[in-house]
C-alpha cells in the first residue's frame, strides 16, 4: 500500500480520477481508524485500478499532476501506514522490501 501511495504522488490523471482517488483516501482513513484490514485491501485494489493507463485515447480529459490537497493527503496516509503497529500483508511494503520468514526467522528480500 505504501509503495502504491508513493507512486500515486507522481501520477498524472484527469480531474475526475483525482476526485476518485481522494474518495479512496477517505475510505482508507476510515479503514485505518477502524483497523479494518479487508477494507484497507479493497482501497489498495482501488488504487491499482486508478493508476494511469499506458495508452490514453484521443479526446480524453487532460491529465494533471496531483492537486496539492490530494498530495498532502497521500503523504498523511503514507505516514499513518508507516507508523501503524500492524504487520503488512504485502511483502513489498515491509521495511527495505524484505519479509521475515516466520518459520526460520530469516529476513529475505
Secondary structure by P-SEA (a helix, b strand, c coil): caaaaaaaaaccccaaaaaaaaaaaaaaaaaaaaccaaaaaaaaaaaaaacccccccccccccccccaaaaaaaaaaaaaaaacccccccccccccccccccccccccc
